[in-house]
Amino acid sequence: MTAIHPKVHPATKRKSNRNQAPVYDIYTLILLFFLLCLIGWLWEVAFFRVTKGIYVNRGVLSGPWLPIYGTGGICILLLLRRFYHRPVLTFFLSMLLCSTLEYLTGWWLEYTWDNRWWDYSNYAFNLNGRICLIGAVFFGFAGIVLIYILAPAASKLFHLLPKKLLIFLCVVFLILFLWDCITSMSHPNTGTGITFCYRMDYNILI
């Protein structure tokens, strides 16, 4: 006797899928990393242009990318998948995750090169000038936009490209990025508006 399976209405399928986090392949994650690095770089360059009236090539690296934004974004997509159906919790976890990453990165840069690439000492509710409340809130909203809007849209666009072109772009970006990382280990990007000597200003900070 043939079993009769009830038909599932398409709307029900779409409703259930909305509660499941998208799964991204390695090519999408790589390109998303570089997209977020570029967005972060453009954001900081534009911020300095508006507030200071000057062009500043922000970041430790020479290229137009800030790895902390890409790393934070990929960590959000991978580590917060289980909370996809809980956007409010995702907001606060994005704040915590990215602020922790920013604090540890700031500490490591100071420890390695005795320089600071950012300083929130003049902002309210800051912690050792490495992170601050307004920055954490920004990361929370950015995490929400990334998870529910930017990453799904970017993934669809990436997969309109032929598979070979997708792989080629990933390889090229990775090679350029690794080369920039290697050269910047001995000659990091520094200068006016980019860094200041941590040792020189240490007494002011404490």
PyMOL commands that set and color helices and strands:
alter all, ss='L'
color gray80, all
select helices_A, chain A and resi 10-17+26-52+67-79+81-83+87-113+133-158+163-186+202-205
alter helices_A, ss='H'
color red, helices_A
select strands_A, chain A and resi 115-116+126-127+131-132+196-197
alter strands_A, ss='S'
color yellow, strands_A
deselect
rebuild
show_as cartoon
